[in-house]
Amino acid sequence: MTYSATCPSRSIQTRLTAIAAILLLQANLASAVEPSLSPSAVSAQTPTVPAPQSDAARVPFDQLVHSSHNPIDAYRGKIVAPPSMANSTRLDSLVRDGKIYLSLRNAIDLALEDNLDIVIARYNMPIAQMDILRTAAGGQVRGVNTGVVQGTPGGGAGGFGSSGAGAGGGAGGTTGGAGGAGAGASGIVSSTLGTGTAVSGYDPVISAQVYVDHSYQQLSNFQVEGVSVYKINSEQANVTYQQAFPTGSSLEVDWSNSRQTSNGTYDYFSPVLSTKARVVLQQQLLAGFGLGPNLRFLRIARTNQKISDIAFRAQVIATITQICDIYWDLVSAYDDEQVQERSVAFAAETLNTSRKQLELQAIPEMDVLKAEGELATRQQNLTVARTTLELQELLMKNAITRTLDNPILEEMPVVPTDHIGSQVQAVAEPVQDMIAEALTKRTELQESGLDLQNRELSRKTARNALLPTLTAYGLYAGTGTAGDLNPSYYDKSIATTLPQGYGGALQSALNNTAPEYQVGFQLNMPLRNRVAKADQYRTELEYRQSQVYLEELKKRIRIEVRNARYALEQGGSRVDAARNARDLAQRTLDIMQKEQKLGAGSNQQTLAAERDLALAESALVAAQTAYEKARIEVRRATGSILEEYGISIADAKTGVVEASHL
């Protein structure tokens, strides 16, 4: 029988194909496994302090997955390298005598390299790039994060505390994506962003099916096929190629092949060979027509990439503002600790003098007790000042490092080398100019403007989705049949016009021997169309709502700028008043000390005057710190803090600050 001669070879070929597919799958899984870290890599993640960071660990990771000429590469996963937790070598250069000597510029540079809030936000940019890669193939946009990460404790000045933390928030929250939750950040609805007709995948798809079928049919008599059990052996091999295009058109090419043998004596051919080639081309004429509806996800993803870049700039602004606040809090704690140390030293000296005078019976014992009580109070104040300084040192080290998992670094003191200026600088820039600068530079307005572009695109695609679906299509098919005469056929005198062998069937299918042509239109028209109508009108409402939000944001920024300007003016006045109070307390102490030397004053009067001086100095330190933080808030509110400190966004993106820009 023909079956016995051909079926084993076909079966062996099918099995070999299955084995090759299994081996390919195993190779794919093996290549996708994350490689284990070497001992040196493990030690690099838990370094000694300060731990140098190699250049290899600093290679930017925000790069697209590049295309490869290897066809198997499309089915292999990519592994993102683990994040490096080693601190920058810049920290090593600042350590002397077991202390970290830190300027404000050093703190900013270290934060740009190692602050984990910025490190986390840095991943949002390649995530946005992957959205472009996905939507270029026809996939839906997943959206990007526009919030500000605020995992670093400390600081507190500035208006960025209202921004969303981590996943969403800020001006617009998570932007992009069709459908989704009904409400976004700040009450702005974004559920119809990206709405419209269905978008097909633009990556070509090849589908193949190969099978061997054996069927047995018991017959009631010999008159049907000449046998009692009718056996049919079928072999099928089909291949389909599908491709969609952004114009709203699609192409499908089918190639089907079959081979059938049987044991029936009334079947003229065995085997029977059939092949068919079919080409179908479709084009949408109304809904889904053109590049606009079909490339909307890609256009939204590209806009979202711009939003992601702006959001990263907002993250850098927020983090640098926080670093400045933490630094001046550190300076304040450092200066206040020195004030309390001088106060304790003066109280201790006064107590020693009082005890000597008591031995000479020059003063009553009550004065000594009062001096002891005053010393105890000032020692308590010194303890509070020292613990506050230790906390501020810890907050600063946490803000400028990737890891604190080392006892040496955790206990290492931080000495600020910059100190608060003694003079208050008058703000000469008119407030209207400051507001105009803020309306130009504030990242929230830039993000909202780009978000409006996405919503405008959604308005257009939603209107297109209202139209009926009208598809024009054309089909061409060619069929070929061939076969060998059945040696068991009862009448061998009948002639046949069919060719023999698969080559003859293929030639008939391709030479227009038995063609099929078809051209037509297919119309799909919902009679009430309420779903599309509701979505279209909702896009209009969401767009207008976002316009109102943009105006509200402008008003809020105007108030923020004015409030920051008021706080700066009030802070300057507070510094002047605190400096005058300090000077007055210093003159009072000088007079008390002179009177005491002349015998007209007492230790208690001098000690009280020195206490007033210590309080005045602490108040001056607090006023100067508040003034410096108010100056930072003015820069943040006007969007000029990066220019003020010469910060490069390119350095922040790579995590490597090449040189100071001041």
C-alpha positions in Angstrom: 0.0 0.0 0.0 1.1 3.6 -0.6 0.4 4.4 3.0 2.9 1.8 4.3 5.6 3.3 2.1 5.1 7.0 2.9 3.7 7.3 6.4 6.8 6.2 8.4 9.0 8.8 6.8 6.4 11.6 7.4 6.1 10.4 11.0 9.8 10.5 11.5 10.0 14.0 10.0 7.2 15.2 12.4 9.0 13.8 15.4 12.3 15.4 14.4 10.5 18.7 14.1 9.0 18.3 17.6 12.4 17.4 19.1 14.0 20.5 17.5 11.3 22.7 18.9 11.8 21.3 22.4 15.5 21.8 22.2 15.0 25.4 21.0 12.7 26.1 23.9 15.2 24.7 26.4 18.0 26.9 24.9 15.7 29.9 25.2 15.0 29.2 28.9 18.6 28.7 29.6 19.6 31.9 28.0 17.0 33.8 29.9 18.2 32.7 33.4 19.9 35.5 35.3 23.6 34.6 35.7 24.8 34.1 39.2 27.0 36.7 40.8 30.6 36.0 41.2 32.1 36.3 44.7 33.7 39.6 43.6 30.3 40.9 42.5 28.7 39.9 45.8 31.4 41.7 47.7 30.9 44.8 45.5 27.3 45.0 46.7 28.3 45.0 50.4 31.4 47.1 50.2 33.7 48.5 52.8 33.5 52.2 53.4 34.1 54.1 51.3 33.7 51.6 48.4 35.0 52.5 45.0 32.6 52.1 42.0 34.0 50.7 38.8 33.4 52.3 35.5 31.6 49.1 34.3 29.0 49.5 37.0 28.3 53.0 35.8 27.4 52.1 32.2 24.0 53.7 31.4 21.3 51.1 31.2 18.7 53.4 29.5 19.1 51.9 26.0 16.6 50.2 23.8 16.9 46.6 23.0 18.7 46.7 19.7 17.6 44.7 16.7 19.6 41.6 15.8 20.2 39.7 12.6 19.9 36.5 14.5 16.2 35.3 13.9 16.2 33.4 17.2 17.0 36.5 19.2 13.4 37.7 18.9 12.4 34.8 21.1 15.0 35.1 23.8 14.5 37.3 26.9 16.9 40.1 28.0 18.2 40.3 31.5 18.7 43.8 33.0 21.9 43.9 35.1 21.3 44.1 38.9 21.6 47.6 40.3 25.0 48.5 41.8 24.8 49.3 45.5 28.4 50.5 45.7 28.9 54.1 46.7 30.7 56.6 44.5 34.4 57.0 44.8 33.7 60.7 45.2 32.8 59.9 48.8 36.3 58.4 49.4 38.0 61.7 48.4 36.0 63.6 51.1 37.1 61.5 54.0 40.0 62.8 56.2 40.9 61.8 59.7 37.8 59.5 60.0 35.4 62.4 59.1 33.5 63.4 56.0 34.2 67.0 55.1 31.3 68.0 53.0 30.4 71.1 51.1 27.0 71.8 49.6 28.3 71.2 46.1 29.8 67.9 47.2 26.4 66.9 48.6 24.7 67.8 45.4 27.1 65.8 43.2 27.0 62.8 45.5 23.1 62.9 45.4 23.1 63.0 41.6 25.3 59.9 41.6 24.0 57.9 44.5 20.7 59.1 45.9 18.3 56.2 45.6 15.3 58.4 44.8 17.1 59.5 41.6 18.3 55.9 41.0 14.7 54.7 41.1 13.4 57.5 38.9 16.1 56.7 36.4 14.4 53.4 35.5 11.3 55.3 34.2 13.1 56.5 31.1 14.0 53.1 29.6 10.5 52.0 30.7 9.1 54.8 28.5 11.4 53.6 25.7 10.0 50.1 25.9 6.5 51.6 25.5 7.7 53.1 22.2 9.0 49.7 21.1 5.8 48.0 22.1 3.4 50.5 20.4 5.5 50.6 17.2 4.4 46.9 16.9 0.8 47.8 17.4 0.6 47.1 21.1 -1.3 49.3 23.6 0.5 52.0 25.5 1.1 51.0 29.1 1.9 54.5 30.4 4.7 56.1 32.3 5.2 57.3 35.9 5.2 61.1 36.4 5.4 61.1 40.2 8.2 62.1 42.4 9.9 59.4 44.5 10.3 60.6 48.1 11.9 57.8 49.9 14.7 59.9 51.4 13.8 61.3 54.8 14.9 64.7 55.9 14.6 68.2 54.6 11.0 69.3 54.6 11.1 72.8 53.0 9.6 73.3 49.6 6.3 72.7 48.0 7.1 69.4 46.3 5.7 67.5 49.2 2.3 67.4 47.5 3.6 65.4 44.5 2.8 61.8 44.2 5.3 59.3 45.6 6.4 56.3 43.7 3.7 54.9 41.4 1.8 57.9 40.1 1.0 61.3 41.3 2.6 64.6 40.3 1.1 66.4 37.4 -0.9 63.8 35.6 -0.1 60.6 37.5 0.5 57.6 35.4 0.1 58.8 31.8 -1.1 56.6 28.9 -2.9 53.4 28.5 -6.3 52.8 26.9 -9.1 52.3 29.4 -8.0 51.7 33.0 -9.1 53.3 36.2 -11.6 56.1 36.1 -9.7 58.7 38.0 -6.2 60.0 37.8 -4.1 62.3 39.9 -5.7 65.5 41.3 -9.2 64.2 40.4 -8.4 64.3 36.6 -10.1 61.5 34.8 -8.0 59.7 32.1 -10.0 56.6 31.4 -10.5 57.3 27.6 -6.9 58.3 26.9 -6.0 56.4 23.7 -9.5 55.3 22.9 -10.5 54.4 19.4 -10.7 51.5 17.0 -8.8 48.3 17.6 -5.2 48.4 16.5 -3.7 45.3 14.9 -0.2 44.1 15.5 2.3 45.3 12.9 4.8 42.5 13.4 4.3 39.9 10.8 3.0 36.5 12.0 3.6 33.2 10.5 1.3 30.3 11.5 1.9 26.7 10.5 0.0 23.5 11.1 1.2 20.0 10.1 -0.6 16.9 11.1 -1.2 13.2 10.1 -4.6 11.8 10.6 -5.7 8.1 10.4 -9.4 7.4 10.4 -11.3 4.1 10.2 -15.0 3.9 9.2 -17.0 0.6 9.4 -19.3 0.4 6.4 -22.7 -1.4 6.2 -22.0 -3.1 2.9 -19.4 -3.5 0.1 -21.4 -1.4 -2.3 -20.1 1.9 -0.8 -16.3 1.6 -1.2 -15.8 -2.1 -1.9 -14.4 -2.8 1.6 -15.9 -3.5 5.0 -13.7 -1.0 6.9 -12.9 2.2 5.0 -9.4 3.5 6.0 -8.4 7.1 5.2 -4.9 8.4 5.8 -4.7 12.3 5.6 -1.6 14.5 5.9 -2.0 18.2 6.0 0.6 21.1 5.9 -0.7 24.7 6.1 1.2 27.9 6.3 -0.3 31.4 6.8 1.4 34.8 6.7 -0.4 37.8 8.2 0.7 41.4 8.2 -1.2 44.6 9.3 -0.2 48.1 8.2 -0.7 51.5 9.9 -2.9 52.7 7.1 -5.7 50.4 8.2 -4.9 47.7 5.7 -4.0 44.0 6.2 -2.5 41.2 4.1 -3.0 37.5 4.5 -1.3 34.8 2.4 -2.4 31.2 2.9 -0.7 28.1 1.5 -2.4 24.8 2.2 -1.4 21.3 1.1 -3.0 17.9 1.7 -2.3 14.3 0.8 -4.9 11.6 1.2 -4.8 7.8 0.6 -7.5 5.2 1.2 -8.1 1.5 0.8 -11.4 2.0 -1.1 -11.7 0.2 -4.5 -14.1 2.9 -5.8 -11.6 5.8 -5.1 -10.0 6.6 -8.5 -6.9 8.3 -7.0 -4.8 7.2 -4.1 -2.9 9.2 -3.1 -4.8 12.5 -3.9 -2.6 15.6 -3.7 -4.1 19.1 -3.3 -2.5 22.5 -2.9 -4.1 26.0 -2.7 -2.6 29.4 -2.6 -4.8 32.3 -1.4 -4.0 36.1 -1.0 -6.5 38.4 0.8 -6.0 42.2 1.0 -8.3 44.3 3.1 -8.5 48.1 3.7 -10.6 50.0 6.2 -12.5 52.9 4.6 -14.2 54.6 7.5 -13.5 53.6 11.1 -9.8 52.7 11.5 -8.8 54.4 8.2 -5.5 56.2 8.1 -2.4 56.7 10.2 -4.1 58.7 12.9 -6.2 56.0 14.6 -3.7 53.2 13.9 -0.6 55.0 15.2 -2.2 56.7 18.1 -0.6 54.4 20.7 2.9 55.1 19.2 2.3 58.8 19.2 1.1 58.7 22.8 4.1 56.7 23.8 6.5 59.2 22.2 4.8 62.0 24.0 5.0 60.0 27.2 8.7 59.7 26.7 8.9 63.5 26.7 6.8 63.5 29.8 9.1 60.9 31.4 12.1 63.1 30.7 10.4 66.1 32.2 9.3 64.0 35.2 12.9 62.9 35.7 13.9 66.6 35.7 11.2 67.2 38.4 12.7 64.3 40.4 16.1 65.9 40.2 14.7 69.3 41.3 12.8 67.8 44.2 15.8 65.8 45.3 18.3 68.7 45.0 15.9 70.9 46.9 15.7 68.3 49.7 19.5 67.9 49.7 19.9 71.6 50.2 17.4 71.6 53.0 19.2 68.7 54.7 22.5 70.3 54.3 21.4 73.6 55.9 19.7 71.6 58.7 23.1 69.9 59.2 24.9 73.3 59.3 22.3 74.5 61.8 22.7 71.5 64.0 26.5 71.8 63.8 26.5 75.5 64.7 23.9 75.0 67.5 26.1 72.2 69.0 29.0 74.6 69.1 26.8 77.3 70.8 25.8 74.8 73.4 29.4 73.6 74.0 30.5 77.2 74.6 27.5 77.7 76.9 28.4 74.6 78.9 32.0 75.6 79.1 31.0 79.0 80.4 28.7 77.5 83.0 31.4 75.1 84.1 33.9 77.9 84.5 31.3 79.9 86.5 30.6 77.0 88.8 34.4 76.6 89.5 34.6 80.3 90.3 31.6 80.1 92.6 33.0 77.1 94.5 36.3 79.0 95.1 34.3 82.1 96.3 32.3 79.9 98.6 35.5 78.5 100.1 36.5 82.2 100.8 32.9 82.7 102.1 32.5 85.5 99.6 29.2 84.2 98.3 26.4 82.2 99.9 26.1 78.4 99.2 22.8 79.1 97.3 24.7 80.7 94.5 26.8 77.5 94.1 23.6 75.4 93.9 22.1 77.7 91.3 25.3 77.4 89.3 25.2 73.6 89.5 21.6 73.6 88.4 22.4 75.9 85.5 25.3 73.7 84.4 23.0 70.6 84.5 20.4 72.4 82.3 23.0 73.4 79.8 24.5 69.9 79.7 21.0 68.6 78.8 20.7 71.2 76.0 24.1 70.1 74.8 23.0 66.4 74.7 19.9 67.4 72.7 22.1 69.4 70.3 24.6 66.5 69.9 21.9 63.9 69.2 20.2 66.3 66.8 23.5 66.7 65.0 24.0 63.0 64.8 20.5 62.6 63.3 21.2 65.2 60.7 24.6 63.6 59.9 22.7 60.3 59.4 20.1 61.9 57.2 22.8 63.5 55.1 24.7 60.2 54.7 21.5 58.4 53.8 20.7 61.1 51.1 24.1 61.0 49.4 24.9 57.2 49.4 23.5 54.1 47.9 24.1 51.9 51.0 24.7 52.5 54.7 25.2 48.8 55.4 28.6 49.4 57.0 29.2 50.3 60.7 32.1 52.6 59.9 30.2 54.8 57.5 27.2 54.8 59.7 29.2 56.2 62.6 31.4 58.5 60.6 30.8 62.2 61.5 30.0 64.7 58.8 31.6 68.1 59.0 29.9 70.8 56.8 32.5 73.1 55.2 29.9 75.7 54.0 28.3 78.0 56.5 25.4 80.4 56.4 26.2 83.8 55.1 26.0 86.7 57.6 24.3 89.2 55.3 20.8 89.1 54.0 20.6 89.6 50.3 17.8 91.7 49.1 15.6 90.3 46.3 15.7 92.8 43.4 13.9 90.8 40.8 10.2 91.9 40.4 7.7 89.3 41.5 6.0 89.4 38.1 9.3 88.4 36.4 9.6 85.5 38.9 6.1 84.4 38.1 6.8 84.5 34.3 10.0 82.5 34.8 8.0 79.9 36.8 5.3 79.6 34.2 8.0 78.9 31.6 10.2 76.4 33.6 7.9 74.6 36.0 7.8 70.9 35.1 4.2 70.4 36.1 3.1 72.9 33.4 5.2 71.2 30.8 3.8 67.7 31.7 0.3 69.0 31.6 0.8 70.6 28.2 2.1 67.3 26.8 -0.8 65.5 28.4 -3.2 67.8 26.6 -1.6 66.8 23.3 -2.4 63.1 24.1 -5.9 64.0 25.0 -6.3 66.0 21.8 -5.2 62.9 19.8 -7.7 60.8 21.8 -10.5 63.3 20.8 -9.7 62.7 17.1 -9.5 58.9 17.3 -12.7 58.7 19.3 -14.5 60.7 16.6 -13.1 58.3 14.0 -14.4 55.3 16.1 -18.0 56.7 15.8 -18.0 55.8 12.1 -19.3 52.5 10.8 -16.8 49.8 9.8 -16.6 49.6 6.0 -14.0 47.1 4.7 -13.0 46.8 1.1 -11.3 43.5 0.3 -9.9 41.5 -2.6 -9.2 37.8 -2.8 -7.2 35.7 -5.2 -6.9 31.9 -4.9 -5.4 29.2 -7.1 -6.1 25.5 -6.6 -4.2 22.5 -7.9 -5.0 18.8 -7.7 -3.0 15.8 -8.7 -2.9 12.1 -7.9 -1.8 8.6 -8.8 -4.2 6.1 -10.1 -5.5 3.7 -7.4 -4.2 0.3 -8.3 -7.2 -1.2 -6.6 -9.8 0.8 -8.7 -12.2 -1.6 -10.3 -12.3 0.1 -13.8 -8.9 1.0 -15.1 -10.1 2.0 -18.5 -11.3 5.5 -17.5 -8.8 8.2 -18.5 -7.8 11.2 -16.2 -6.7 14.7 -17.0 -5.0 15.4 -13.6 -1.3 15.5 -13.4 0.7 13.1 -11.2 2.8 14.1 -8.2 2.9 17.2 -6.0 4.8 19.2 -8.6 1.9 19.0 -11.0 -0.6 20.1 -8.3 1.6 23.1 -7.4 2.0 24.1 -11.0 -1.8 24.0 -11.5 -2.2 26.2 -8.4 0.2 28.8 -9.6 -0.4 28.9 -13.3 -4.0 30.1 -13.1 -5.5 26.7 -14.1 -8.2 26.9 -11.5 -8.3 30.5 -10.1 -10.8 32.2 -7.8 -11.3 36.0 -7.8 -13.4 37.9 -5.3 -13.8 41.7 -4.6 -16.3 43.1 -2.1 -17.2 45.3 0.7 -18.2 44.4 4.2 -20.2 46.9 6.3 -20.8 46.8 10.1 -23.1 49.6 11.3 -24.4 49.6 14.9 -27.8 51.2 14.8 -27.6 53.1 18.1 -23.9 53.2 18.6 -24.2 54.2 22.2 -20.9 52.8 23.5 -18.8 54.7 20.9 -20.9 57.8 21.4 -20.4 57.8 25.1 -16.7 57.3 24.8 -16.4 60.1 22.2 -18.2 62.6 24.4 -16.2 61.5 27.4 -13.0 62.3 25.7 -14.3 65.8 25.1 -15.2 66.2 28.8 -11.8 64.9 29.9 -10.0 67.2 27.5 -11.9 70.2 28.9 -11.4 69.1 32.4 -7.6 68.9 31.8 -7.7 72.4 30.3 -9.3 73.7 33.6 -6.7 71.8 35.6 -3.9 73.5 33.6 -5.3 76.9 34.5 -5.7 75.9 38.1 -2.1 74.7 38.1 -1.0 78.1 36.8 -2.8 79.9 39.6 -1.3 77.6 42.2 2.2 78.3 40.8 1.6 82.0 41.0 0.6 81.7 44.6 3.6 79.4 45.3 6.0 82.0 43.9 4.4 84.9 45.8 4.4 82.8 49.0 8.1 81.9 48.5 8.8 85.6 48.0 6.9 86.5 51.1 8.7 83.8 53.1 12.1 85.1 51.9 11.3 88.6 52.9 10.0 87.5 56.3 13.1 85.3 56.7 15.4 88.2 56.0 13.6 90.4 58.5 13.8 87.6 61.1 17.6 87.2 60.5 18.1 91.0 61.0 16.0 90.9 64.2 17.8 87.8 65.5 21.2 89.3 64.7 20.4 92.5 66.6 19.1 90.5 69.6 22.4 88.5 69.5 24.5 91.7 69.4 22.5 93.2 72.3 22.9 90.0 74.3 26.7 90.1 73.6 27.0 93.7 74.8 25.0 92.8 77.9 27.3 90.0 78.7 30.3 92.2 78.2 28.9 94.8 80.6 28.1 92.1 83.2 31.6 90.7 83.0 33.1 94.1 83.4 30.9 94.8 86.4 31.8 91.5 87.9 35.5 92.2 87.6 34.9 95.6 89.4 33.0 93.8 92.1 29.6 95.4 91.2 28.1 92.3 89.7 27.5 88.7 90.7 28.2 85.3 89.1 24.5 84.7 88.7 24.0 87.9 86.7 26.8 87.1 84.4 25.6 83.5 84.0 22.1 84.7 83.2 23.5 87.1 80.6 25.5 84.3 79.0 22.4 82.1 78.9 20.5 84.9 77.1 23.4 85.1 74.6 23.3 81.4 74.0 19.6 81.6 73.3 20.1 84.5 71.0 22.8 82.7 69.1 20.6 79.6 68.7 17.7 81.8 67.5 20.1 83.5 65.0 21.2 80.1 63.7 17.6 79.0 63.3 16.6 82.2 61.6 19.6 82.0 59.2 18.7 78.4 58.4 15.1 79.3 57.7 16.3 82.1 55.5 18.6 79.8 53.4 15.8 77.3 53.0 13.5 80.1 51.9 16.0 81.1 49.3 16.0 77.5 48.1 12.2 77.5 47.9 12.3 80.6 45.8 14.5 78.8 43.3 12.3 75.7 43.4 9.1 77.7 42.9 10.5 79.6 39.9 12.0 76.4 38.4 15.6 77.8 38.4 17.3 75.7 41.0 19.1 73.6 38.5 20.6 76.6 36.8 21.4 78.1 40.2 23.7 75.2 41.1 24.8 74.4 37.5 23.3 70.9 37.5 23.4 68.9 34.3 20.4 66.6 33.6 22.7 64.5 31.4 24.9 63.8 34.5 21.9 62.9 36.5 20.7 60.5 33.8 24.0 58.7 33.6 24.7 58.9 37.4 28.2 60.2 36.8 29.0 63.8 37.6 32.1 64.6 35.5 33.0 67.9 37.1 31.4 70.6 39.2 29.6 73.2 37.1 29.8 76.0 39.6 
